[in-house]
Amino acid sequence: MWSTTGGREFRGAKRITEWSDNEFIGKQVSLDVTDVEDRDGEVVVTAQVGGNGFNGPSHFSFRVDGDKVSRMTIRA
């Protein structure tokens, strides 16, 4: 799902798992994490992505509710 901010947003464990199963598992993905920061209650991970799928820089934003990730947004 594309969000209004130009990235893809996944809400809930089921959608995040579907994303992982479709775009990470079996794609020989590598992540070279270059930065991690807390921005207004979201954890933002900046990484260089490589593998047999998308390659290039990405920003992964995670919203945590309690002890679970409730939303993940990916922006290139």
All heavy atoms as a GROMACS GRO file, in nm:
protein
  591
    1MET      N    1   0.085  -0.117   0.000
    1MET     CA    2   0.000   0.000   0.000
    1MET      C    3   0.090   0.124   0.000
    1MET      O    4   0.183   0.134   0.077
    1MET     CB    5  -0.088  -0.003   0.125
    1MET     CG    6  -0.144   0.129   0.163
    1MET     SD    7  -0.221   0.137   0.326
    1MET     CE    8  -0.336   0.005   0.317
    2TRP      N    9   0.062   0.219  -0.088
    2TRP     CA   10   0.137   0.345  -0.093
    2TRP      C   11   0.067   0.447  -0.006
    2TRP      O   12  -0.055   0.458  -0.007
    2TRP     CB   13   0.146   0.397  -0.236
    2TRP     CG   14   0.239   0.314  -0.317
    2TRP    CD1   15   0.206   0.210  -0.397
    2TRP    CD2   16   0.379   0.326  -0.323
    2TRP    NE1   17   0.317   0.156  -0.452
    2TRP    CE2   18   0.426   0.224  -0.408
    2TRP    CE3   19   0.472   0.410  -0.263
    2TRP    CZ2   20   0.560   0.207  -0.436
    2TRP    CZ3   21   0.606   0.392  -0.292
    2TRP    CH2   22   0.649   0.292  -0.377
    3SER      N   23   0.146   0.521   0.072
    3SER     CA   24   0.088   0.624   0.158
    3SER      C   25   0.090   0.758   0.087
    3SER      O   26   0.152   0.772  -0.018
    3SER     CB   27   0.166   0.634   0.290
    3SER     OG   28   0.289   0.698   0.269
    4THR      N   29   0.026   0.856   0.145
    4THR     CA   30   0.021   0.989   0.085
    4THR      C   31   0.155   1.060   0.093
    4THR      O   32   0.173   1.162   0.028
    4THR     CB   33  -0.086   1.074   0.155
    4THR    OG1   34  -0.055   1.080   0.294
    4THR    CG2   35  -0.224   1.017   0.134
    5THR      N   36   0.252   1.007   0.168
    5THR     CA   37   0.382   1.071   0.180
    5THR      C   38   0.483   1.013   0.082
    5THR      O   39   0.601   1.041   0.091
    5THR     CB   40   0.435   1.059   0.324
    5THR    OG1   41   0.442   0.920   0.357
    5THR    CG2   42   0.347   1.132   0.422
    6GLY      N   43   0.438   0.931  -0.012
    6GLY     CA   44   0.527   0.879  -0.114
    6GLY      C   45   0.596   0.749  -0.078
    6GLY      O   46   0.678   0.700  -0.153
    7GLY      N   47   0.562   0.690   0.033
    7GLY     CA   48   0.621   0.564   0.072
    7GLY      C   49   0.516   0.455   0.075
    7GLY      O   50   0.403   0.475   0.033
    8ARG      N   51   0.557   0.339   0.124
    8ARG     CA   52   0.462   0.229   0.140
    8ARG      C   53   0.442   0.208   0.288
    8ARG      O   54   0.538   0.203   0.364
    8ARG     CB   55   0.514   0.103   0.074
    8ARG     CG   56   0.523   0.121  -0.076
    8ARG     CD   57   0.560  -0.004  -0.149
    8ARG     NE   58   0.683  -0.059  -0.097
    8ARG     CZ   59   0.718  -0.187  -0.106
    8ARG    NH1   60   0.639  -0.274  -0.164
    8ARG    NH2   61   0.832  -0.229  -0.058
    9GLU      N   62   0.318   0.194   0.328
    9GLU     CA   63   0.284   0.180   0.470
    9GLU      C   64   0.214   0.047   0.492
    9GLU      O   65   0.126   0.010   0.415
    9GLU     CB   66   0.192   0.294   0.511
    9GLU     CG   67   0.157   0.293   0.657
    9GLU     CD   68   0.075   0.414   0.693
    9GLU    OE1   69   0.133   0.524   0.705
    9GLU    OE2   70  -0.048   0.399   0.706
   10PHE      N   71   0.256  -0.021   0.598
   10PHE     CA   72   0.199  -0.150   0.634
   10PHE      C   73   0.155  -0.141   0.780
   10PHE      O   74   0.235  -0.108   0.867
   10PHE     CB   75   0.302  -0.262   0.617
   10PHE     CG   76   0.359  -0.266   0.478
   10PHE    CD1   77   0.473  -0.195   0.445
   10PHE    CD2   78   0.296  -0.339   0.379
   10PHE    CE1   79   0.525  -0.197   0.317
   10PHE    CE2   80   0.347  -0.342   0.250
   10PHE     CZ   81   0.461  -0.271   0.219
   11ARG      N   82   0.028  -0.172   0.807
   11ARG     CA   83  -0.026  -0.165   0.943
   11ARG      C   84  -0.062  -0.304   0.993
   11ARG      O   85  -0.132  -0.378   0.924
   11ARG     CB   86  -0.151  -0.077   0.947
   11ARG     CG   87  -0.120   0.069   0.924
   11ARG     CD   88  -0.249   0.151   0.927
   11ARG     NE   89  -0.220   0.289   0.898
   11ARG     CZ   90  -0.214   0.384   0.990
   11ARG    NH1   91  -0.238   0.355   1.116
   11ARG    NH2   92  -0.187   0.508   0.956
   12GLY      N   93  -0.014  -0.335   1.112
   12GLY     CA   94  -0.047  -0.461   1.176
   12GLY      C   95   0.048  -0.574   1.139
   12GLY      O   96   0.113  -0.572   1.036
   13ALA      N   97   0.052  -0.672   1.227
   13ALA     CA   98   0.145  -0.785   1.212
   13ALA      C   99   0.121  -0.862   1.082
   13ALA      O  100   0.217  -0.901   1.014
   13ALA     CB  101   0.134  -0.878   1.332
   14LYS      N  102  -0.004  -0.880   1.044
   14LYS     CA  103  -0.034  -0.958   0.923
   14LYS      C  104   0.024  -0.890   0.799
   14LYS      O  105   0.088  -0.955   0.717
   14LYS     CB  106  -0.185  -0.977   0.909
   14LYS     CG  107  -0.221  -1.058   0.787
   14LYS     CD  108  -0.371  -1.078   0.774
   14LYS     CE  109  -0.398  -1.158   0.648
   14LYS     NZ  110  -0.530  -1.142   0.600
   15ARG      N  111   0.002  -0.762   0.783
   15ARG     CA  112   0.052  -0.689   0.665
   15ARG      C  113   0.204  -0.681   0.664
   15ARG      O  114   0.266  -0.694   0.560
   15ARG     CB  115  -0.009  -0.549   0.660
   15ARG     CG  116  -0.158  -0.549   0.634
   15ARG     CD  117  -0.195  -0.589   0.490
   15ARG     NE  118  -0.143  -0.489   0.398
   15ARG     CZ  119  -0.074  -0.518   0.287
   15ARG    NH1  120  -0.052  -0.642   0.252
   15ARG    NH2  121  -0.028  -0.422   0.210
   16ILE      N  122   0.266  -0.659   0.782
   16ILE     CA  123   0.412  -0.654   0.788
   16ILE      C  124   0.471  -0.790   0.754
   16ILE      O  125   0.570  -0.799   0.680
   16ILE     CB  126   0.458  -0.602   0.926
   16ILE    CG1  127   0.416  -0.456   0.945
   16ILE    CG2  128   0.610  -0.618   0.940
   16ILE    CD1  129   0.432  -0.403   1.085
   17THR      N  130   0.410  -0.897   0.802
   17THR     CA  131   0.456  -1.033   0.769
   17THR      C  132   0.441  -1.061   0.620
   17THR      O  133   0.531  -1.118   0.557
   17THR     CB  134   0.378  -1.138   0.852
   17THR    OG1  135   0.403  -1.114   0.990
   17THR    CG2  136   0.420  -1.279   0.815
   18GLU      N  137   0.329  -1.019   0.560
   18GLU     CA  138   0.310  -1.038   0.416
   18GLU      C  139   0.418  -0.966   0.337
   18GLU      O  140   0.472  -1.019   0.240
   18GLU     CB  141   0.172  -0.988   0.373
   18GLU     CG  142   0.058  -1.076   0.419
   18GLU     CD  143  -0.079  -1.014   0.394
   18GLU    OE1  144  -0.087  -0.895   0.354
   18GLU    OE2  145  -0.178  -1.083   0.418
   19TRP      N  146   0.451  -0.843   0.377
   19TRP     CA  147   0.559  -0.768   0.311
   19TRP      C  148   0.690  -0.846   0.322
   19TRP      O  149   0.760  -0.865   0.222
   19TRP     CB  150   0.574  -0.629   0.374
   19TRP     CG  151   0.703  -0.565   0.334
   19TRP    CD1  152   0.729  -0.498   0.217
   19TRP    CD2  153   0.825  -0.565   0.409
   19TRP    NE1  154   0.860  -0.458   0.216
   19TRP    CE2  155   0.920  -0.497   0.332
   19TRP    CE3  156   0.862  -0.616   0.532
   19TRP    CZ2  157   1.051  -0.479   0.376
   19TRP    CZ3  158   0.992  -0.598   0.576
   19TRP    CH2  159   1.085  -0.530   0.498
   20SER      N  160   0.724  -0.891   0.441
   20SER     CA  161   0.848  -0.964   0.462
   20SER      C  162   0.852  -1.091   0.378
   20SER      O  163   0.951  -1.121   0.311
   20SER     CB  164   0.864  -0.998   0.610
   20SER     OG  165   0.979  -1.076   0.632
   21ASP      N  166   0.743  -1.167   0.380
   21ASP     CA  167   0.736  -1.292   0.304
   21ASP      C  168   0.752  -1.267   0.154
   21ASP      O  169   0.818  -1.344   0.084
   21ASP     CB  170   0.604  -1.364   0.329
   21ASP     CG  171   0.595  -1.426   0.467
   21ASP    OD1  172   0.698  -1.431   0.539
   21ASP    OD2  173   0.484  -1.468   0.505
   22ASN      N  174   0.693  -1.159   0.103
   22ASN     CA  175   0.697  -1.129  -0.041
   22ASN      C  176   0.825  -1.062  -0.087
   22ASN      O  177   0.868  -1.082  -0.200
   22ASN     CB  178   0.578  -1.042  -0.081
   22ASN     CG  179   0.447  -1.116  -0.074
   22ASN    OD1  180   0.441  -1.236  -0.097
   22ASN    ND2  181   0.341  -1.044  -0.041
   23GLU      N  182   0.886  -0.979  -0.002
   23GLU     CA  183   0.995  -0.895  -0.049
   23GLU      C  184   1.130  -0.920   0.020
   23GLU      O  185   1.231  -0.867  -0.025
   23GLU     CB  186   0.957  -0.748  -0.034
   23GLU     CG  187   0.838  -0.714  -0.122
   23GLU     CD  188   0.806  -0.568  -0.122
   23GLU    OE1  189   0.899  -0.485  -0.114
   23GLU    OE2  190   0.687  -0.535  -0.129
   24PHE      N  191   1.131  -1.000   0.125
   24PHE     CA  192   1.256  -1.029   0.194
   24PHE      C  193   1.294  -1.176   0.184
   24PHE      O  194   1.405  -1.210   0.146
   24PHE     CB  195   1.243  -0.991   0.342
   24PHE     CG  196   1.319  -0.867   0.382
   24PHE    CD1  197   1.315  -0.753   0.305
   24PHE    CD2  198   1.392  -0.866   0.498
   24PHE    CE1  199   1.384  -0.640   0.343
   24PHE    CE2  200   1.461  -0.753   0.537
   24PHE     CZ  201   1.457  -0.640   0.459
   25ILE      N  202   1.201  -1.263   0.219
   25ILE     CA  203   1.229  -1.406   0.225
   25ILE      C  204   1.258  -1.456   0.083
   25ILE      O  205   1.181  -1.436  -0.009
   25ILE     CB  206   1.110  -1.484   0.286
   25ILE    CG1  207   1.073  -1.427   0.424
   25ILE    CG2  208   1.139  -1.633   0.292
   25ILE    CD1  209   1.185  -1.426   0.527
   26GLY      N  210   1.373  -1.521   0.065
   26GLY     CA  211   1.411  -1.577  -0.063
   26GLY      C  212   1.472  -1.478  -0.161
   26GLY      O  213   1.510  -1.515  -0.271
   27LYS      N  214   1.486  -1.353  -0.121
   27LYS     CA  215   1.541  -1.250  -0.210
   27LYS      C  216   1.689  -1.223  -0.182
   27LYS      O  217   1.747  -1.136  -0.242
   27LYS     CB  218   1.464  -1.118  -0.198
   27LYS     CG  219   1.316  -1.130  -0.226
   27LYS     CD  220   1.290  -1.152  -0.372
   27LYS     CE  221   1.140  -1.149  -0.395
   27LYS     NZ  222   1.104  -1.182  -0.528
   28GLN      N  223   1.745  -1.294  -0.088
   28GLN     CA  224   1.885  -1.275  -0.049
   28GLN      C  225   1.912  -1.127  -0.020
   28GLN      O  226   2.007  -1.069  -0.070
   28GLN     CB  227   1.978  -1.328  -0.157
   28GLN     CG  228   1.961  -1.477  -0.178
   28GLN     CD  229   2.035  -1.530  -0.298
   28GLN    OE1  230   2.052  -1.461  -0.396
   28GLN    NE2  231   2.078  -1.654  -0.287
   29VAL      N  232   1.827  -1.068   0.060
   29VAL     CA  233   1.836  -0.926   0.094
   29VAL      C  234   1.948  -0.901   0.193
   29VAL      O  235   1.969  -0.978   0.287
   29VAL     CB  236   1.702  -0.876   0.153
   29VAL    CG1  237   1.713  -0.734   0.204
   29VAL    CG2  238   1.592  -0.886   0.050
   30SER      N  239   2.019  -0.792   0.169
   30SER     CA  240   2.117  -0.745   0.267
   30SER      C  241   2.081  -0.602   0.304
   30SER      O  242   2.030  -0.525   0.223
   30SER     CB  243   2.258  -0.750   0.210
   30SER     OG  244   2.271  -0.662   0.100
   31LEU      N  245   2.102  -0.570   0.431
   31LEU     CA  246   2.079  -0.434   0.481
   31LEU      C  247   2.207  -0.386   0.548
   31LEU      O  248   2.257  -0.450   0.640
   31LEU     CB  249   1.966  -0.430   0.585
   31LEU     CG  250   1.826  -0.465   0.537
   31LEU    CD1  251   1.730  -0.468   0.656
   31LEU    CD2  252   1.778  -0.364   0.435
   32ASP      N  253   2.258  -0.274   0.501
   32ASP     CA  254   2.372  -0.209   0.565
   32ASP      C  255   2.316  -0.086   0.635
   32ASP      O  256   2.292   0.018   0.573
   32ASP     CB  257   2.476  -0.170   0.460
   32ASP     CG  258   2.598  -0.103   0.521
   32ASP    OD1  259   2.617  -0.112   0.644
   32ASP    OD2  260   2.674  -0.040   0.445
   33VAL      N  261   2.288  -0.102   0.765
   33VAL     CA  262   2.226   0.006   0.843
   33VAL      C  263   2.328   0.119   0.862
   33VAL      O  264   2.439   0.096   0.908
   33VAL     CB  265   2.176  -0.046   0.979
   33VAL    CG1  266   2.121   0.068   1.064
   33VAL    CG2  267   2.069  -0.153   0.958
   34THR      N  268   2.288   0.240   0.823
   34THR     CA  269   2.376   0.356   0.832
   34THR      C  270   2.334   0.455   0.940
   34THR      O  271   2.414   0.538   0.980
   34THR     CB  272   2.384   0.429   0.697
   34THR    OG1  273   2.252   0.469   0.657
   34THR    CG2  274   2.444   0.338   0.590
   35ASP      N  275   2.207   0.444   0.988
   35ASP     CA  276   2.161   0.538   1.091
   35ASP      C  277   2.035   0.483   1.157
   35ASP      O  278   1.954   0.416   1.090
   35ASP     CB  279   2.131   0.674   1.029
   35ASP     CG  280   2.107   0.782   1.133
   35ASP    OD1  281   2.180   0.785   1.235
   35ASP    OD2  282   2.015   0.865   1.114
   36VAL      N  283   2.019   0.509   1.285
   36VAL     CA  284   1.898   0.478   1.359
   36VAL      C  285   1.868   0.597   1.448
   36VAL      O  286   1.956   0.645   1.519
   36VAL     CB  287   1.914   0.351   1.447
   36VAL    CG1  288   1.787   0.324   1.527
   36VAL    CG2  289   1.951   0.230   1.362
   37GLU      N  290   1.744   0.646   1.444
   37GLU     CA  291   1.709   0.759   1.530
   37GLU      C  292   1.562   0.753   1.570
   37GLU      O  293   1.482   0.686   1.505
   37GLU     CB  294   1.742   0.892   1.463
   37GLU     CG  295   1.671   0.919   1.335
   37GLU     CD  296   1.716   1.049   1.271
   37GLU    OE1  297   1.688   1.157   1.328
   37GLU    OE2  298   1.779   1.043   1.164
   38ASP      N  299   1.530   0.823   1.677
   38ASP     CA  300   1.393   0.834   1.725
   38ASP      C  301   1.340   0.968   1.678
   38ASP      O  302   1.395   1.072   1.712
   38ASP     CB  303   1.390   0.826   1.877
   38ASP     CG  304   1.249   0.821   1.934
   38ASP    OD1  305   1.155   0.868   1.868
   38ASP    OD2  306   1.234   0.769   2.045
   39ARG      N  307   1.235   0.965   1.597
   39ARG     CA  308   1.173   1.088   1.546
   39ARG      C  309   1.027   1.090   1.588
   39ARG      O  310   0.945   1.017   1.533
   39ARG     CB  311   1.179   1.094   1.394
   39ARG     CG  312   1.315   1.110   1.335
   39ARG     CD  313   1.304   1.130   1.185
   39ARG     NE  314   1.431   1.106   1.121
   39ARG     CZ  315   1.447   1.082   0.994
   39ARG    NH1  316   1.341   1.076   0.914
   39ARG    NH2  317   1.567   1.062   0.944
   40ASP      N  318   0.996   1.174   1.683
   40ASP     CA  319   0.857   1.192   1.727
   40ASP      C  320   0.788   1.061   1.760
   40ASP      O  321   0.676   1.035   1.718
   40ASP     CB  322   0.777   1.267   1.620
   40ASP     CG  323   0.833   1.405   1.591
   40ASP    OD1  324   0.877   1.472   1.687
   40ASP    OD2  325   0.836   1.445   1.473
   41GLY      N  326   0.857   0.973   1.833
   41GLY     CA  327   0.798   0.848   1.876
   41GLY      C  328   0.806   0.735   1.776
   41GLY      O  329   0.756   0.626   1.802
   42GLU      N  330   0.868   0.758   1.662
   42GLU     CA  331   0.890   0.651   1.565
   42GLU      C  332   1.040   0.624   1.556
   42GLU      O  333   1.121   0.716   1.565
   42GLU     CB  334   0.840   0.690   1.425
   42GLU     CG  335   0.691   0.693   1.416
   42GLU     CD  336   0.642   0.705   1.272
   42GLU    OE1  337   0.720   0.735   1.182
   42GLU    OE2  338   0.522   0.684   1.254
   43VAL      N  339   1.074   0.498   1.540
   43VAL     CA  340   1.214   0.461   1.518
   43VAL      C  341   1.236   0.458   1.368
   43VAL      O  342   1.164   0.391   1.294
   43VAL     CB  343   1.245   0.323   1.579
   43VAL    CG1  344   1.387   0.282   1.547
   43VAL    CG2  345   1.221   0.325   1.729
   44VAL      N  346   1.335   0.536   1.321
   44VAL     CA  347   1.366   0.542   1.178
   44VAL      C  348   1.503   0.479   1.156
   44VAL      O  349   1.602   0.521   1.214
   44VAL     CB  350   1.365   0.687   1.126
   44VAL    CG1  351   1.399   0.691   0.977
   44VAL    CG2  352   1.230   0.752   1.152
   45VAL      N  353   1.504   0.376   1.071
   45VAL     CA  354   1.627   0.305   1.037
   45VAL      C  355   1.660   0.338   0.892
   45VAL      O  356   1.577   0.316   0.802
   45VAL     CB  357   1.610   0.153   1.053
   45VAL    CG1  358   1.735   0.079   1.010
   45VAL    CG2  359   1.573   0.119   1.197
   46THR      N  360   1.778   0.393   0.868
   46THR     CA  361   1.825   0.421   0.733
   46THR      C  362   1.923   0.312   0.695
   46THR      O  363   2.013   0.279   0.772
   46THR     CB  364   1.893   0.559   0.726
   46THR    OG1  365   1.800   0.658   0.769
   46THR    CG2  366   1.940   0.591   0.585
   47ALA      N  367   1.902   0.254   0.576
   47ALA     CA  368   1.987   0.142   0.534
   47ALA      C  369   2.006   0.143   0.383
   47ALA      O  370   1.920   0.190   0.308
   47ALA     CB  371   1.924   0.010   0.576
   48GLN      N  372   2.118   0.088   0.342
   48GLN     CA  373   2.144   0.059   0.202
   48GLN      C  374   2.096  -0.084   0.179
   48GLN      O  375   2.142  -0.176   0.246
   48GLN     CB  376   2.293   0.073   0.170
   48GLN     CG  377   2.327   0.052   0.025
   48GLN     CD  378   2.276   0.162  -0.066
   48GLN    OE1  379   2.258   0.276  -0.025
   48GLN    NE2  380   2.249   0.127  -0.190
   49VAL      N  381   2.001  -0.102   0.088
   49VAL     CA  382   1.941  -0.233   0.063
   49VAL      C  383   2.006  -0.294  -0.061
   49VAL      O  384   2.026  -0.227  -0.162
   49VAL     CB  385   1.789  -0.221   0.042
   49VAL    CG1  386   1.727  -0.358   0.016
   49VAL    CG2  387   1.723  -0.154   0.162
   50GLY      N  388   2.038  -0.423  -0.053
   50GLY     CA  389   2.092  -0.497  -0.167
   50GLY      C  390   2.025  -0.632  -0.176
   50GLY      O  391   1.954  -0.674  -0.085
   51GLY      N  392   2.046  -0.702  -0.285
   51GLY     CA  393   1.991  -0.836  -0.301
   51GLY      C  394   1.924  -0.853  -0.435
   51GLY      O  395   1.952  -0.781  -0.530
   52ASN      N  396   1.832  -0.949  -0.441
   52ASN     CA  397   1.765  -0.983  -0.566
   52ASN      C  398   1.631  -0.913  -0.583
   52ASN      O  399   1.547  -0.956  -0.661
   52ASN     CB  400   1.743  -1.135  -0.574
   52ASN     CG  401   1.874  -1.209  -0.586
   52ASN    OD1  402   1.972  -1.158  -0.638
   52ASN    ND2  403   1.878  -1.328  -0.533
   53GLY      N  404   1.610  -0.805  -0.511
   53GLY     CA  405   1.489  -0.726  -0.524
   53GLY      C  406   1.530  -0.580  -0.539
   53GLY      O  407   1.620  -0.548  -0.615
   54PHE      N  408   1.468  -0.493  -0.463
   54PHE     CA  409   1.503  -0.351  -0.463
   54PHE      C  410   1.646  -0.334  -0.415
   54PHE      O  411   1.690  -0.400  -0.322
   54PHE     CB  412   1.409  -0.272  -0.372
   54PHE     CG  413   1.451  -0.129  -0.354
   54PHE    CD1  414   1.419  -0.035  -0.450
   54PHE    CD2  415   1.525  -0.090  -0.243
   54PHE    CE1  416   1.459   0.098  -0.435
   54PHE    CE2  417   1.565   0.041  -0.227
   54PHE     CZ  418   1.532   0.135  -0.323
   55ASN      N  419   1.721  -0.245  -0.479
   55ASN     CA  420   1.856  -0.209  -0.435
   55ASN      C  421   1.865  -0.058  -0.426
   55ASN      O  422   1.825   0.012  -0.518
   55ASN     CB  423   1.960  -0.261  -0.535
   55ASN     CG  424   1.977  -0.410  -0.527
   55ASN    OD1  425   2.049  -0.458  -0.442
   55ASN    ND2  426   1.908  -0.482  -0.613
   56GLY      N  427   1.916  -0.010  -0.315
   56GLY     CA  428   1.933   0.133  -0.298
   56GLY      C  429   1.904   0.174  -0.155
   56GLY      O  430   1.875   0.091  -0.069
   57PRO      N  431   1.911   0.304  -0.128
   57PRO     CA  432   1.887   0.352   0.008
   57PRO      C  433   1.739   0.348   0.042
   57PRO      O  434   1.653   0.371  -0.043
   57PRO     CB  435   1.938   0.497   0.004
   57PRO     CG  436   1.925   0.536  -0.140
   57PRO     CD  437   1.948   0.411  -0.220
   58SER      N  438   1.709   0.315   0.167
   58SER     CA  439   1.571   0.313   0.217
   58SER      C  440   1.566   0.363   0.360
   58SER      O  441   1.664   0.352   0.434
   58SER     CB  442   1.513   0.172   0.214
   58SER     OG  443   1.485   0.132   0.082
   59HIS      N  444   1.451   0.418   0.396
   59HIS     CA  445   1.423   0.463   0.532
   59HIS      C  446   1.304   0.382   0.582
   59HIS      O  447   1.195   0.390   0.524
   59HIS     CB  448   1.392   0.612   0.536
   59HIS     CG  449   1.500   0.695   0.474
   59HIS    ND1  450   1.611   0.733   0.543
   59HIS    CD2  451   1.514   0.743   0.350
   59HIS    CE1  452   1.690   0.803   0.464
   59HIS    NE2  453   1.633   0.811   0.346
   60PHE      N  454   1.324   0.304   0.686
   60PHE     CA  455   1.219   0.223   0.747
   60PHE      C  456   1.175   0.292   0.876
   60PHE      O  457   1.257   0.310   0.966
   60PHE     CB  458   1.272   0.083   0.781
   60PHE     CG  459   1.322   0.006   0.663
   60PHE    CD1  460   1.452   0.021   0.617
   60PHE    CD2  461   1.239  -0.085   0.598
   60PHE    CE1  462   1.499  -0.051   0.509
   60PHE    CE2  463   1.284  -0.158   0.491
   60PHE     CZ  464   1.415  -0.141   0.445
   61SER      N  465   1.048   0.332   0.886
   61SER     CA  466   0.996   0.395   1.006
   61SER      C  467   0.904   0.296   1.076
   61SER      O  468   0.816   0.238   1.013
   61SER     CB  469   0.915   0.521   0.972
   61SER     OG  470   0.997   0.615   0.906
   62PHE      N  471   0.924   0.278   1.206
   62PHE     CA  472   0.846   0.184   1.284
   62PHE      C  473   0.772   0.256   1.396
   62PHE      O  474   0.833   0.331   1.472
   62PHE     CB  475   0.937   0.077   1.347
   62PHE     CG  476   1.013  -0.003   1.246
   62PHE    CD1  477   1.142   0.033   1.210
   62PHE    CD2  478   0.956  -0.114   1.187
   62PHE    CE1  479   1.214  -0.041   1.117
   62PHE    CE2  480   1.026  -0.189   1.093
   62PHE     CZ  481   1.156  -0.152   1.058
   63ARG      N  482   0.641   0.233   1.406
   63ARG     CA  483   0.560   0.282   1.518
   63ARG      C  484   0.535   0.163   1.608
   63ARG      O  485   0.493   0.057   1.562
   63ARG     CB  486   0.427   0.338   1.467
   63ARG     CG  487   0.326   0.371   1.575
   63ARG     CD  488   0.360   0.493   1.654
   63ARG     NE  489   0.363   0.611   1.570
   63ARG     CZ  490   0.397   0.730   1.614
   63ARG    NH1  491   0.431   0.747   1.739
   63ARG    NH2  492   0.399   0.833   1.534
   64VAL      N  493   0.566   0.179   1.735
   64VAL     CA  494   0.550   0.071   1.832
   64VAL      C  495   0.438   0.104   1.928
   64VAL      O  496   0.432   0.215   1.982
   64VAL     CB  497   0.682   0.047   1.909
   64VAL    CG1  498   0.665  -0.063   2.012
   64VAL    CG2  499   0.795   0.014   1.813
   65ASP      N  500   0.346   0.010   1.946
   65ASP     CA  501   0.239   0.022   2.044
   65ASP      C  502   0.260  -0.089   2.146
   65ASP      O  503   0.251  -0.207   2.111
   65ASP     CB  504   0.101   0.008   1.979
   65ASP     CG  505   0.066   0.129   1.892
   65ASP    OD1  506   0.106   0.241   1.929
   65ASP    OD2  507   0.000   0.111   1.790
   66GLY      N  508   0.290  -0.050   2.270
   66GLY     CA  509   0.323  -0.150   2.372
   66GLY      C  510   0.455  -0.214   2.337
   66GLY      O  511   0.556  -0.146   2.322
   67ASP      N  512   0.454  -0.344   2.317
   67ASP     CA  513   0.578  -0.413   2.282
   67ASP      C  514   0.572  -0.471   2.141
   67ASP      O  515   0.649  -0.559   2.105
   67ASP     CB  516   0.609  -0.524   2.382
   67ASP     CG  517   0.501  -0.633   2.385
   67ASP    OD1  518   0.393  -0.612   2.327
   67ASP    OD2  519   0.526  -0.738   2.446
   68LYS      N  520   0.482  -0.416   2.056
   68LYS     CA  521   0.467  -0.468   1.920
   68LYS      C  522   0.474  -0.356   1.818
   68LYS      O  523   0.428  -0.244   1.842
   68LYS     CB  524   0.333  -0.539   1.904
   68LYS     CG  525   0.320  -0.659   1.996
   68LYS     CD  526   0.192  -0.734   1.967
   68LYS     CE  527   0.169  -0.843   2.068
   68LYS     NZ  528   0.247  -0.959   2.052
   69VAL      N  529   0.530  -0.385   1.701
   69VAL     CA  530   0.531  -0.291   1.590
   69VAL      C  531   0.390  -0.288   1.533
   69VAL      O  532   0.334  -0.391   1.496
   69VAL     CB  533   0.632  -0.334   1.482
   69VAL    CG1  534   0.620  -0.243   1.360
   69VAL    CG2  535   0.774  -0.332   1.537
   70SER      N  536   0.329  -0.170   1.527
   70SER     CA  537   0.194  -0.156   1.474
   70SER      C  538   0.190  -0.101   1.333
   70SER      O  539   0.092  -0.117   1.262
   70SER     CB  540   0.109  -0.069   1.565
   70SER     OG  541   0.163   0.061   1.571
   71ARG      N  542   0.299  -0.033   1.293
   71ARG     CA  543   0.303   0.025   1.159
   71ARG      C  544   0.447   0.034   1.112
   71ARG      O  545   0.537   0.066   1.189
   71ARG     CB  546   0.241   0.164   1.159
   71ARG     CG  547   0.234   0.226   1.020
   71ARG     CD  548   0.169   0.361   1.024
   71ARG     NE  549   0.262   0.456   1.085
   71ARG     CZ  550   0.226   0.568   1.144
   71ARG    NH1  551   0.100   0.602   1.154
   71ARG    NH2  552   0.315   0.649   1.195
   72MET      N  553   0.467   0.005   0.986
   72MET     CA  554   0.598   0.020   0.924
   72MET      C  555   0.579   0.097   0.794
   72MET      O  556   0.491   0.064   0.714
   72MET     CB  557   0.660  -0.117   0.894
   72MET     CG  558   0.794  -0.107   0.822
   72MET     SD  559   0.863  -0.269   0.781
   72MET     CE  560   0.757  -0.319   0.647
   73THR      N  561   0.659   0.199   0.774
   73THR     CA  562   0.656   0.276   0.653
   73THR      C  563   0.794   0.271   0.588
   73THR      O  564   0.895   0.284   0.659
   73THR     CB  565   0.618   0.424   0.679
   73THR    OG1  566   0.492   0.427   0.748
   73THR    CG2  567   0.608   0.504   0.551
   74ILE      N  568   0.798   0.250   0.457
   74ILE     CA  569   0.925   0.242   0.385
   74ILE      C  570   0.927   0.353   0.282
   74ILE      O  571   0.833   0.370   0.203
   74ILE     CB  572   0.941   0.107   0.312
   74ILE    CG1  573   0.925  -0.009   0.409
   74ILE    CG2  574   1.077   0.102   0.241
   74ILE    CD1  575   0.916  -0.143   0.341
   75ARG      N  576   1.035   0.430   0.283
   75ARG     CA  577   1.056   0.534   0.183
   75ARG      C  578   1.195   0.516   0.123
   75ARG      O  579   1.290   0.493   0.195
   75ARG     CB  580   1.045   0.672   0.246
   75ARG     CG  581   0.907   0.705   0.296
   75ARG     CD  582   0.903   0.844   0.360
   75ARG     NE  583   0.772   0.872   0.413
   75ARG     CZ  584   0.731   0.836   0.534
   75ARG    NH1  585   0.811   0.770   0.614
   75ARG    NH2  586   0.610   0.865   0.575
   76ALA      N  587   1.203   0.527  -0.007
   76ALA     CA  588   1.333   0.516  -0.074
   76ALA      C  589   1.406   0.650  -0.065
   76ALA      O  590   1.351   0.750  -0.036
   76ALA     CB  591   1.314   0.475  -0.220
   0.00000   0.00000   0.00000
